Every structure is written in structure tokens, then in C-alpha cells.
């Protein structure tokens, strides 16, 4: 066949030729191909080895910090996380829209389920796993009330409206579900009696009345809000024999912005609307917060219940406005001596005397066990055995609650949005984050306390910090309160937040804070949701707010219908910038605690503060006490077991020890604590430097060693504050366990430092002072030894 384009290149029959080849040839060919294969394999093997070796030698050096995140598929560094979070919140500000939603329906404890769903939906929209946890709490709802002034014949002369004005400009004030004026946990009652004005109802006010021979036995006591927490006012009045209490708001206490000083009242101006009424709880939450029928354990559906008898007043009480109280107080004019008290009620001379006429106070409350709802979001961390909780309460005493608490709720939701933006980028927090929208704070920290009591064990084992936000914005004065271990952190984070749109100028929240009060960090107290964490469980906490400055800010109508969206939008934060700043600060605090590998807890500052607290306290005791003999004997069977070691030690060294000997011992413990804490702080900072340092691969062992050291350090720091709990608690307040921080026994809202010592000093009780000095001295030694 002639060759053409159709001619096959391989002629037919070739296969046949190959098949006919001899077996020998085939074997030969086979062995040749095996050799080639082996050569190829060897070449490939050494080639790969070479490439691997080459790569290992020139492998990029990485830090343990980066490795830890990469193993978990997270490619963001701690710096990236901070940057993305802040940018997300700076580029968009949803505060107005969120606040509008939260102030649109009645959300007193247990009500407003729409806001439970809204909060849950928001968390879920940002990729956060969320559930609603229900507790069953014994609480009251207002049914009926009145306050009537009777004339000398017992006929009605005047009746207080107990209502706030409905304003055309402010739609919330006319809401059909408006909450009546009442006190949470007030006693039912219908009393008719003569009345007395007792100023702020402080210990010293009652003493002054007693010295002026004004008896409160069988009287109704009128006091104004302020200075101390309202429950303590009622408690003291009850102790002095009163049968009922009326609390009113005196605009005198509003500072500069008063009608008296020429300012117009809300809604025409920044001064107080004279019809405003402060609702509030009168339960003794500075003794113990939470459901009074489950003290110390969670109010679950079938929880054991006890009688609430000693945790709330037995006499009825009502809140009242300035407008309403005027005709009543006017009846007291000239009825007693002037004790130097003053106020803004022109019709009244602020004397200490008893009325000739009667007041009839009627208070009807419906008490039941009712469900309350905490909304809980969670983002699992890379190190899931450590967690941070951020929380804000959702419930308000009124339909609005723009300042309290929903300006804080804005920060919580905006923080969730920032975290959502990070999650979208594949971020995993180092530590587990829990977001809590608490219910029932207003009645007495119900939601947070029941949660804390129910999960006490887990929380004490795993929770590194609790970050609280209640009122986020109610004025322009920045305030930050914390466990001393977060003092420096508060400053550091505030420096990262650009403020007042001065992004390029470098002006920060810290600069603003410094101008205001030298960036002072205050001590924690009571009256908001951190109490169960810090003061019962020993979990280091912090809280923050923009509060009313009392000088230029519009008056904040606390727990009144005028704490509304309209007031916030028109008077308090019309640009919504303070809300955004608060969200940034709150969220960045959270990120700073979760994202630093070595725990941020600052033990050095804690030790120094404890030392300062101690010496400040010692300076207040009577000089003569120092030489008093200690009347405790290690062997007498009267001395509590926890005091025996110290007393024995002192007896052996001094025979008959005096207070100064005990003080010397405590002071040497403090010295030891400062020494160990200072060394430990620099060791821990050094560790943090090491974790961010880059190492070549062959120093893997070194990295493992650092990882182990960090784990050990974190475990030690995680539980450090728990060492400062005293199992028997404070005197008459056994639920309050922390020996350094507690709510003030006298004031309620304020914090008290070294409360056991302070109370003994106030009471002039030397033995009690000694007892607390022994307890605190031991705890200080324990912490110092732990840090050795
Ligand atoms: Zn609040």
C-alpha cells in the first residue's frame, strides 16, 4: 500500500512481532524499567528531602501567639481583632435605632417579651449562639395606691396625683402601658398617721431628730431621695417606729440645672420636670440581692423557698413628685426646730417637727412567683476553660428607660455587631465570651444574682472577669469603677478610643477622662449586676457609664417616665456619639481581656491598692486602740477556729499581745504580698512578650515550654480573687463574702473598702476590728504565698 495521508503510521501486525519476542528479551527489558523506576524513586526521595530541608531552614519564624490561633483556623492577630472591631463600630452607629426599639414597650421585670426576642434575634443575626434562661422569682406588681392629706376633722383636704405629666412632645409619657408610681418589694398597707420630715433618712438624720426630741413612733416619715439607697431609708424609719414612708425628689439636689437658677423644666429645657417620680426598689439589696425567697441559690422552677421577712420592709412606702409633696410638706411649717436642712420646696421651711394633721397612705401590691428572662449569647473560645461575661440589664421601671438601662443595651448590641464582623472573618476568641441581657435588675439584681447563684461552681472555676454596663449614657461625665486588677486596663483601653470626632487629632477618651477627674478609677459598690460576681463569687469585675455631671448636663430623670427616647434624642446625646463611644470602650475592654494570652489581671496594682486601703483605714482608728491588749485566747474555746493560729503565734511571740503586734504581723504580710506580686507581675509580662516573639521551627520545645508556663500562670491568676472570700461573710450580711470590696452598709450604692474593718471602726467595736484584722491578714498572706 502506497504511503498516503490515510496510511497508518504504525503498520498493522507490529503487536504480533512484539509478542513473538523471546522471553529473555522481555525479562531484560523489565529489569531495565525496574532500575529506572528505582532511580526515579531515589531521585524523587532525595529531591523531596532536599526541598523539605531547604524549607525547614528557611521556614518563616512564627510566634506561639500566631500558632495558637492558626491551629484553630484563625488568621487574625490580636491587633487585627482590635482594629476590625473598632472600625466596625466607627463606620456605622446604630444607637438611635436600637434605643428606639428598646424604649418602645413596657419592659418591667418579666414583661416585654418582644424585647427578649429582639435581643436574641440580634445576637443570632451576628452569628452568636443564644438561648433564653428563665428563673422564677417572687415579686410584686402595683395594684392600687393613694396618698391623702386629711384636715383636722379627718376629711380629705388634698390628694396627691402620684402621676407624671403626659407631654405632647414625648410620646412615651402617654403610653397606655405606663407603669404606676410604686416601690418594688414594698409592703402592703393602709396607714393613717401624723407625719415628720426626716431629710435624706441617713443615720445622722435620724440621730438629729432623736436629739431634737422628735419621735417617729407611729408616724409616717417623709424623706427625700439621694445620699443613700432608698431601701435603707425605709429600713431605718421602720427601726425608729415609723408606720409608713413617702419618698420624694427635691430639685435642690439637681445641682446647677434647676428652675430656681432660671433654667426651664423638661420638655422646654434641661431642668427637672416637677411632676417626675422616681420609682425604685426598697428591698435591702446592699445586704443581699436577688430573689428574697431563695437567698444563696438559684430561683429555678422547683427551688426551695424561704420567707422573705428580713430582707424587705414591713411598712408600706410610696414614691412622690416634688409637685405632689408641696401641699403636704407645707403643713409642717413652724412645727419644730431648724436643723440646717434646706431644699427647693418654697412652701416648706425644712424644720424637724410633727404635723397636727394626718396623712393616709395606701399601698396595695400583688406578690407572686413570676418568670423572668435572661438572654444569654455565647461564642466558644480557643481556650474554652476560661470565660469572660459581659452583661447589661434589659428591664426598666418605665416604658422608656432610655438611659437606664437601654443606653447600656445599645452598647451590648453594638458590641455583638462588632464581634459578628470578626466572626465573619473567621475569628475565634481566645477565651469563651458570654453576653448576658439580664432581667429584673431594677427590683434587686434578680436575673444576674439567680444566674450567679445557680452556676456558682462553674463560674468560680472558669470566669476570669465580669464586665458590667447598666446606664451607658445619662450625661457627659465619664466614670469607670473596677476591681483594682483592672485599673490600668481601663486607662489603656480608654487611650485606644478616639473621642469627640477628633480621630486625627489623637484626642482620646482617656484625654477627656483625664481632664475631667485625672482619669480616676473608683471602687465598686452595689446596685447593679456585678454584685453577685465580685462580692459573692470573687470574680473580678468592672462597670462604666457617662453620668450626669451636675453642672451643665440636662437633669436625668432617673426611673421616671421622662427617662425617654425623646429626652435622650433631644437633650442628652443628640449626636449619639456618647453611645458609640461607650460601645467601643465596653467592647474593647472585652476584647482586651479575651485576646491577651497571659491573663490581664494586674496583681501588682492590686497589692499596692490593698496596702493603701489598709494604711488609710488604720489612720482612722482611735490612737489608743494600738496599745490595747487583744482579749482573744487561742485556748479558751471562745475564739473562732480561723483566728487560733494567728492568736497563738502572737501569744508565743509577745505573751500578752496588743493591737500593734497584730498590726505588725499584718503589715509584714502586706509587704510580702507587694514583693511577690511585683515579681509575679514582671514574670507574667515577660511571658506575654515571649509569646509574641518569633521563633524558628526547631525551637518547638521552647514554645511548648512557654505554653505550659502560660497555662500554669493563667490557672493561678484565674482563681486568685477567690482567695479573698471569707466563707462566713460580713457581719449580718453573710452573703457578702469578699473581704476587700462590699457595698457600703450605711449608704447602699457606694462601695466600701475593707468593709469588716470599716464597720468595726464606725461601731467603735475593738474586738470586731481585731477579728477582721486577723481574717484580712490571713487572706493577704494566702494571696502573697500563691504568687510566690
Ligand atoms: Zn439600671
Boltz pocket constraint, residues with backbone or C-beta under 6 A from the ligand:
constraints:
  - pocket:
      binder: B
      contacts: [[A, 393], [A, 395], [A, 404], [A, 405], [A, 441], [A, 442], [A, 470], [A, 471], [A, 527]]
      max_distance: 6.0
